Amino acid sequence: MGIYGIRSTLKTPGQIIFGSNTVDELGDIAKSLGNRVCLVYGGKSIFKSGTYDRVISVLKKQSLTVEEVGGVTHDPDEILVKEMVKKVADKDPDVIIGVGGGSTLDVAKAVAILLTNGGEVADYWAGKKFEKPSIPYIAVPTTSGTGSEATNNAVISSRDKKFKKSIRSPYMLPKVALVDPTLTLSMPPDVTASTGLDALIQNLEAHTSKNAGPITDTLALKGIELAGKFLIRAYENPEDLDAREAMSLVSLFGGITLVNAGLGLAHGLSHPLGIKFGIPHGKACAIVMAKVIEYNYPARKEKYDEVGKLLAGIPDAVEAFKRLTNKLNISTKLSDYGVKEEDIPYIIEYSKGGSRNYNPIPHDDETVARMLKELL
């Protein structure tokens, strides 16, 4: 059976291009896939950072026909996706390029596959399968957090904003993931902290998932090591390119490992915390992570001890993680975010399935309720 005793696979984007100023290659890449490009992005930040000008410049150098659709919001819902599908369809693109944070990349990814398969997000939540490849899609992240540039899913909120849920398919893996750390230099410290914690925790939960294997462990451990060395540096020194490069790798590794190994209880709980209380995703994961480590420790002692050493040089992952959140000025008291004891049933209900299925130790509602009460 070997030391792992399980079958291990690795699903990745068709091509991954990593490095500073690789955005300069975007025009050549897009040209190889078609002549009509639709650029999907979010709000004002793409213009303030100069990213919009850089992207448009390299695309137009290749004489591509460039259409654009902006307006992707944080925690995009199924109605926004439906509107974006219609807008992008009117552009009749050969290639879709998503430029932005995780929400933008997820919407662009969802649009690319819904255009070829039809239907709406809710159809696929209900079990409908994607049967056709998406329009060729290039993911260009401007944050270092979700790893959406390397995943086969898109996280979308319900129209009534009660829950978040993924649609997923192997066809949703980007044709190209272009990861240029220079595009993350404009992230403010609070966004750096939240996205960086998300990237770290994706690697951490994939490493301790019940589906972890030798390939994902290799990437996840490197991601954890890099986060331990460089997350605080990126937070305190936003223009530190070495730190930005490291955190871009943490995000990329987190995306790859979550697709192949799954995550765990912390990510499961983060979704209802984010949607109901407006807590940024990485911060929501961080609030519950130390408590989840305590609960899971009996099943993953050696792995968590190694995590502690990589994060803080101590064989105590709980204390190491607490030190990190303290340095990032992240409160781990749910009450500080407006959560009350009467909200706990909602959090439990809308966290079920998904990431929680990969947690290394099973957990019932009573157990999760007790953990959440302790975090209040």
Order of alpha helices (4+ residues) and beta strands (2+ residues): beta-alpha-beta-alpha-alpha-beta-alpha-beta-alpha-alpha-beta-beta-beta-beta-alpha-alpha-alpha-alpha-alpha-alpha-alpha-alpha-alpha
